[in-house]
Amino acid sequence: MNKQKRTIVRAVIFSCVPLSGVTFSADALAQTSVTLYGVVDNAFSYASNQRGHSNFYMSQGNLQASKFGFLGSEDLGSGTKAIFRLESGFNSLNGAQSSAGLIFNRQAYVGLSNDTYGTFTLGRQYTPYFTMVGGLGPTGVLTGATGAHPGDLDALDTTLRFNNSITYASQNLAGLQFSAQYGLGGVPGSVANGSNFSAALRYDYKDFAAAAGYVKLKDIVTSPALGAFAINSPVNNGYASARSAQLIAAAARYNFNDLMVGVNYSNVQYAPGSGSLFASEAVFNTYGVISTYRLTPAAIVGAGYSYTRASKSNGVSDPARYHQISLEETYGLSKRTTIYALQAYQRAQGKALVAVGTTGTSIVDAVAVVGDSQNTSPSSGPSQFVGIVGIRHAF
């Protein structure tokens, strides 16, 4: 079959296959496959305080983000494959794109994978910090909506992506895997300006798993390499004008048959630059514990606690502290469909630095902002409770 005929066959296959979550071969001889996958997740939610008012509302993407994607590979022989992924997030309540103007806002990359030498990819991608550490942290066990650390300031949920990035991930070597990523700033005359870097190491042995990761972000406001970064909550928006940010995290967990227990830690540092609205470095340390228990093959319960503390800096002598308790219950109706309930409570203490428009900052009482679900609707006071009941279907 010549090249033109193969192109026609692929076009016919793509146009005829229904969007129902399938894996198919576009060319059997070339051993090329493309998988369509996705999640739709909607729920009823209640928040005790959103800017001074309680609220009962619909929400989406709580247990897992609503999304669809295409994952493809072509066998090139000798253990080597060409691979690609295109993944788009959307609002499953109204059909809108998660990021306006970005169809494949979550991931868009292409690369090569080899059974011996590992995987090399280019494009818009999650960091090794997230893919290796995040899976063992609170959002890998409890949902990011209510289980993420306050405001997701340490980016252990899906809020950090690199554009223009080069990523290498090693094969699993006796349980050990390493990955590194570099986001090119693309600034003429300087390779370093606007660039980002991430690296992580993970080790798995039987029922034990541990990982540690690192991220360095430069020129946060202007970097073309920084695709997405959560700096929009009252926890950290006072440092949105930072010249750079450094994130370090580690997590470990162990399974005792049906019981899992885990610990996690993160350190986030914001450094000022010549145009920053704050003067000295700010540091946030977070300590957390998590656990899940499988009641039946279909029913799982989970719980987590985290404590976050800011440093004394930029005139804040009584730094903000955040205590958060998160609970999760899930019941699998099938392999693809799950009903779930989430509950979380956060208590804030001390003072925080917050942005005042785009021109200044102010020291105010710290307010509660549960997980990663309330960044734009924080409490008006020191406490906030969020309860969610929903259904998720994966295809």
C-alpha positions as CSV (number, residue, x, y, z in Angstrom):
1,M,0.0,0.0,0.0
2,N,1.5,3.3,-1.0
3,K,1.7,6.4,1.2
4,Q,-1.3,8.1,-0.5
5,K,-3.5,5.1,0.0
6,R,-2.5,4.7,3.7
7,T,-3.4,8.4,4.3
8,I,-6.9,7.8,2.8
9,V,-7.4,4.6,4.9
10,R,-6.5,6.5,8.1
11,A,-8.8,9.4,7.2
12,V,-11.7,6.9,6.7
13,I,-11.0,5.1,10.0
14,F,-10.8,8.4,12.0
15,S,-14.1,9.7,10.5
16,C,-16.0,6.4,11.1
17,V,-15.0,5.5,14.6
18,P,-17.5,6.8,17.2
19,L,-16.2,8.8,20.1
20,S,-16.7,6.0,22.7
21,G,-13.4,5.3,24.2
22,V,-11.7,2.9,21.8
23,T,-8.3,1.8,20.7
24,F,-7.9,1.1,17.1
25,S,-5.2,0.5,14.4
26,A,-5.0,3.0,11.6
27,D,-2.5,0.9,9.7
28,A,-2.1,-2.7,10.8
29,L,1.2,-3.1,8.8
30,A,2.8,-0.1,10.5
31,Q,1.3,-1.2,13.9
32,T,0.0,2.3,14.6
33,S,-2.7,2.8,17.2
34,V,-4.6,5.7,18.6
35,T,-6.6,5.6,21.8
36,L,-9.4,8.1,22.6
37,Y,-9.9,8.5,26.3
38,G,-11.6,11.0,28.6
39,V,-13.5,11.8,31.8
40,V,-16.8,13.6,32.6
41,D,-17.2,14.5,36.2
42,N,-20.2,16.6,37.6
43,A,-21.4,17.2,41.1
44,F,-23.6,19.0,43.6
45,S,-21.4,21.1,46.0
46,Y,-21.8,23.2,49.1
47,A,-19.4,25.8,50.6
48,S,-20.0,27.2,54.0
49,N,-18.4,30.6,53.1
50,Q,-17.5,32.0,49.7
51,R,-16.5,35.6,50.2
52,G,-19.0,35.9,53.0
53,H,-21.9,33.8,51.8
54,S,-22.7,30.1,51.9
55,N,-23.4,28.6,48.5
56,F,-25.0,25.5,47.1
57,Y,-24.0,25.1,43.4
58,M,-23.0,22.7,40.6
59,S,-19.3,22.0,40.1
60,Q,-17.3,19.8,37.8
61,G,-14.0,18.0,37.6
62,N,-13.8,17.3,41.3
63,L,-12.8,13.7,41.6
64,Q,-11.0,13.9,38.2
65,A,-10.8,16.8,35.7
66,S,-13.3,16.6,32.9
67,K,-11.2,16.0,29.8
68,F,-10.7,14.1,26.6
69,G,-7.5,13.1,24.8
70,F,-5.8,11.1,22.1
71,L,-2.8,8.9,22.8
72,G,-1.0,7.4,19.9
73,S,2.0,5.2,19.1
74,E,3.7,3.7,16.1
75,D,6.0,0.7,16.4
76,L,9.3,1.7,14.6
77,G,11.0,-1.6,15.4
78,S,13.9,-2.6,17.7
79,G,11.9,-1.6,20.8
80,T,11.4,1.9,19.6
81,K,8.0,3.7,19.2
82,A,6.9,7.1,18.1
83,I,4.4,8.5,20.5
84,F,2.1,11.5,20.9
85,R,-0.6,12.8,23.2
86,L,-3.2,15.6,22.7
87,E,-5.3,16.3,25.8
88,S,-8.0,18.9,26.3
89,G,-9.7,20.0,29.5
90,F,-13.3,21.3,29.4
91,N,-16.1,22.4,31.6
92,S,-18.6,19.6,31.6
93,L,-21.4,21.8,33.0
94,N,-21.4,24.2,30.0
95,G,-19.1,22.7,27.4
96,A,-16.5,25.6,27.6
97,Q,-12.8,25.1,27.2
98,S,-10.9,25.0,30.5
99,S,-8.4,27.5,29.0
100,A,-9.9,29.9,26.4
101,G,-8.1,29.7,23.1
102,L,-6.2,26.6,24.0
103,I,-7.8,23.5,22.6
104,F,-5.2,21.0,23.9
105,N,-4.5,23.0,27.1
106,R,-3.6,20.1,29.3
107,Q,-1.0,18.3,27.2
108,A,0.3,18.3,23.6
109,Y,3.5,16.5,22.8
110,V,5.3,14.1,20.5
111,G,8.3,12.0,21.0
112,L,10.1,8.6,21.0
113,S,10.1,5.8,23.4
114,N,12.6,3.0,23.6
115,D,12.4,-0.1,25.8
116,T,16.1,0.3,26.9
117,Y,16.9,4.0,26.7
118,G,13.6,5.6,28.0
119,T,11.3,8.2,26.6
120,F,12.0,11.6,25.0
121,T,9.2,14.0,24.3
122,L,8.7,17.6,23.1
123,G,5.8,20.0,23.6
124,R,3.4,21.2,26.4
125,Q,3.7,18.8,29.3
126,Y,3.3,18.2,33.0
127,T,6.5,18.3,35.0
128,P,8.3,15.2,36.4
129,Y,7.8,16.9,39.8
130,F,4.0,16.4,39.3
131,T,4.0,13.1,37.5
132,M,6.3,11.3,40.0
133,V,5.6,13.1,43.3
134,G,2.0,14.1,42.7
135,G,0.8,10.6,42.3
136,L,2.0,9.8,45.8
137,G,0.9,13.0,47.4
138,P,-2.5,14.2,48.6
139,T,-4.1,14.7,45.1
140,G,-2.9,11.3,43.9
141,V,-4.9,9.7,46.8
142,L,-7.5,12.3,47.7
143,T,-9.1,14.5,45.0
144,G,-7.3,17.8,44.2
145,A,-10.6,19.7,44.6
146,T,-10.6,19.3,48.4
147,G,-7.4,17.3,49.1
148,A,-4.8,19.6,47.5
149,H,-2.7,21.7,49.9
150,P,-4.2,25.2,50.4
151,G,-4.5,26.9,47.0
152,D,-2.3,24.2,45.5
153,L,0.6,26.5,46.2
154,D,3.0,23.5,45.8
155,A,1.6,22.5,42.4
156,L,1.1,18.8,43.4
157,D,-2.3,19.0,41.6
158,T,-2.6,19.5,37.9
159,T,-1.9,23.3,37.9
160,L,1.7,23.3,36.6
161,R,2.6,22.8,32.9
162,F,5.6,23.7,30.7
163,N,5.3,25.0,27.2
164,N,8.2,24.5,24.7
165,S,9.6,21.7,26.9
166,I,12.0,18.9,26.4
167,T,11.4,15.9,28.7
168,Y,13.4,12.7,29.3
169,A,12.1,9.8,31.4
170,S,14.2,6.7,32.1
171,Q,13.0,3.2,32.0
172,N,12.2,1.5,35.3
173,L,15.5,0.1,36.6
174,A,14.9,-2.3,39.5
175,G,12.1,0.0,40.8
176,L,14.0,3.3,40.2
177,Q,13.0,5.9,37.6
178,F,14.4,9.3,36.9
179,S,13.0,12.2,34.8
180,A,14.1,15.7,33.8
181,Q,12.5,18.5,31.9
182,Y,13.6,21.8,30.5
183,G,11.3,24.5,29.3
184,L,12.9,26.9,26.7
185,G,12.2,30.6,27.3
186,G,13.0,31.4,23.7
187,V,14.4,34.8,24.5
188,P,16.9,36.0,21.9
189,G,20.4,36.4,23.3
190,S,19.8,34.5,26.5
191,V,19.1,30.8,26.9
192,A,18.3,31.2,30.7
193,N,15.7,34.0,30.5
194,G,12.2,32.7,30.9
195,S,13.4,29.1,31.1
196,N,12.1,26.5,33.6
197,F,13.5,23.2,34.9
198,S,12.1,20.2,36.7
199,A,13.5,16.9,37.8
200,A,12.2,14.0,39.9
201,L,13.2,10.6,41.2
202,R,10.9,7.7,42.1
203,Y,11.4,4.3,43.7
204,D,8.9,1.5,43.9
205,Y,9.5,-1.8,45.8
206,K,6.6,-4.2,46.4
207,D,4.1,-2.3,48.6
208,F,6.4,0.7,49.2
209,A,6.8,3.8,47.0
210,A,8.7,7.1,47.4
211,A,9.5,10.1,45.3
212,A,11.2,13.5,45.4
213,G,11.0,16.3,42.9
214,Y,12.2,19.8,42.1
215,V,11.0,22.7,40.0
216,K,12.7,26.1,39.2
217,L,10.6,28.7,37.5
218,K,12.1,31.9,36.1
219,D,10.4,35.1,35.0
220,I,7.0,33.9,36.2
221,V,5.1,36.8,34.8
222,T,6.6,36.9,31.3
223,S,8.0,33.4,30.7
224,P,6.6,31.8,27.5
225,A,7.8,28.4,28.8
226,L,5.4,28.6,31.8
227,G,2.1,27.2,30.5
228,A,0.2,27.2,33.8
229,F,1.0,27.9,37.5
230,A,-1.4,28.4,40.4
231,I,-0.6,31.7,42.0
232,N,-4.2,33.1,42.2
233,S,-5.3,32.2,45.7
234,P,-5.2,34.4,48.9
235,V,-2.5,32.0,50.1
236,N,0.1,33.1,47.6
237,N,-1.2,35.8,45.3
238,G,0.8,38.4,47.2
239,Y,3.8,36.8,45.4
240,A,2.4,36.6,41.9
241,S,5.0,39.3,40.9
242,A,7.9,37.0,42.0
243,R,11.0,36.9,39.7
244,S,11.3,33.2,40.4
245,A,9.9,30.3,42.3
246,Q,11.4,27.1,43.6
247,L,9.3,24.1,44.6
248,I,10.7,21.0,46.4
249,A,8.5,18.1,47.4
250,A,8.7,14.5,48.6
251,A,6.2,11.8,49.3
252,A,6.1,8.2,50.4
253,R,3.4,5.6,51.0
254,Y,3.0,2.0,52.0
255,N,0.2,-0.5,51.5
256,F,-0.8,-2.9,54.2
257,N,-3.2,-5.1,52.2
258,D,-6.4,-2.9,52.1
259,L,-4.9,-0.1,54.1
260,M,-2.6,2.6,52.7
261,V,-0.7,5.2,54.7
262,G,1.5,8.0,53.4
263,V,3.4,11.1,54.3
264,N,4.3,14.2,52.2
265,Y,6.2,17.4,52.5
266,S,6.7,20.5,50.3
267,N,8.8,23.6,50.4
268,V,7.9,26.6,48.2
269,Q,10.1,29.7,47.8
270,Y,9.2,33.0,46.0
271,A,12.1,35.3,45.2
272,P,11.6,39.0,44.3
273,G,13.0,40.8,41.3
274,S,13.4,44.4,40.2
275,G,9.7,44.7,39.3
276,S,8.2,42.7,42.2
277,L,5.7,44.1,44.6
278,F,7.4,42.5,47.6
279,A,10.9,42.9,48.9
280,S,12.2,39.7,50.5
281,E,12.0,36.0,49.9
282,A,8.9,34.2,51.1
283,V,8.8,30.5,52.1
284,F,5.9,28.1,52.6
285,N,6.4,24.7,54.3
286,T,3.6,22.0,54.2
287,Y,3.5,18.7,56.1
288,G,0.8,16.1,55.3
289,V,-0.4,12.6,56.1
290,I,-2.9,10.6,54.0
291,S,-4.6,7.2,54.2
292,T,-7.1,5.1,52.4
293,Y,-8.9,1.9,53.2
294,R,-10.7,-0.5,50.9
295,L,-14.0,-1.6,52.5
296,T,-15.1,-3.8,49.6
297,P,-13.8,-4.3,46.1
298,A,-16.0,-1.3,45.1
299,A,-15.9,0.9,48.1
300,I,-12.9,3.0,49.3
301,V,-12.6,5.6,52.0
302,G,-9.8,8.1,52.4
303,A,-8.6,10.8,54.7
304,G,-5.8,13.4,54.9
305,Y,-4.5,16.2,57.0
306,S,-2.1,19.0,56.1
307,Y,-0.4,21.8,57.9
308,T,1.0,24.8,55.9
309,R,3.0,27.6,57.4
310,A,4.4,30.7,55.8
311,S,7.7,32.4,56.8
312,K,8.1,35.8,58.6
313,S,8.9,38.2,55.7
314,N,7.7,41.3,54.0
315,G,6.4,42.9,57.2
316,V,4.4,39.8,58.3
317,S,5.4,39.0,61.9
318,D,2.5,36.6,62.5
319,P,2.8,34.4,59.4
320,A,-0.2,32.5,58.0
321,R,-0.9,28.9,59.1
322,Y,-3.4,26.6,57.5
323,H,-4.8,23.4,59.0
324,Q,-6.8,21.2,56.6
325,I,-8.7,17.9,57.0
326,S,-10.0,16.2,53.8
327,L,-12.2,13.1,53.5
328,E,-13.2,11.1,50.5
329,E,-15.7,8.2,49.9
330,T,-16.0,6.5,46.5
331,Y,-18.1,3.6,45.2
332,G,-17.4,2.0,41.8
333,L,-20.6,1.1,40.0
334,S,-18.4,-0.3,37.3
335,K,-14.8,-0.1,36.0
336,R,-15.7,3.2,34.4
337,T,-18.4,4.8,36.6
338,T,-17.9,6.0,40.1
339,I,-20.1,7.9,42.6
340,Y,-18.3,9.9,45.2
341,A,-18.6,12.2,48.2
342,L,-15.9,14.7,49.4
343,Q,-15.7,16.7,52.6
344,A,-13.0,19.2,53.7
345,Y,-12.5,21.7,56.4
346,Q,-9.8,24.3,56.7
347,R,-8.8,26.7,59.5
348,A,-6.5,29.7,58.8
349,Q,-4.6,31.7,61.4
350,G,-2.2,34.6,61.3
351,K,-1.5,37.2,58.6
352,A,-1.0,36.9,54.9
353,L,0.4,39.1,52.1
354,V,-2.2,39.6,49.4
355,A,-2.2,41.5,46.1
356,V,-4.1,44.8,45.8
357,G,-5.0,45.1,42.2
358,T,-1.8,45.0,40.1
359,T,0.1,47.8,41.9
360,G,0.6,46.8,45.5
361,T,0.2,44.4,48.4
362,S,-1.4,44.5,51.8
363,I,-1.1,42.5,55.0
364,V,-4.5,41.0,56.0
365,D,-5.9,38.3,58.2
366,A,-5.4,34.9,56.5
367,V,-8.6,33.4,55.1
368,A,-9.4,29.8,54.4
369,V,-9.3,28.4,50.9
370,V,-10.0,24.6,50.8
371,G,-7.8,22.6,48.4
372,D,-7.8,23.7,44.8
373,S,-11.5,24.2,44.5
374,Q,-11.9,27.6,46.0
375,N,-9.0,29.7,44.7
376,T,-11.4,32.2,43.2
377,S,-14.0,31.9,46.0
378,P,-12.2,31.8,49.3
379,S,-13.8,32.3,52.7
380,S,-14.2,35.8,54.1
381,G,-13.0,34.5,57.4
382,P,-10.6,31.9,59.0
383,S,-12.7,28.8,58.3
384,Q,-14.3,27.1,55.3
385,F,-16.2,23.8,54.8
386,V,-16.8,22.2,51.4
387,G,-19.0,19.2,50.8
388,I,-19.4,17.6,47.3
389,V,-21.5,14.6,46.0
390,G,-21.0,13.6,42.4
391,I,-20.6,11.1,39.6
392,R,-17.6,10.5,37.4
393,H,-17.6,8.4,34.2
394,A,-14.4,7.6,32.4
395,F,-14.3,6.4,28.7
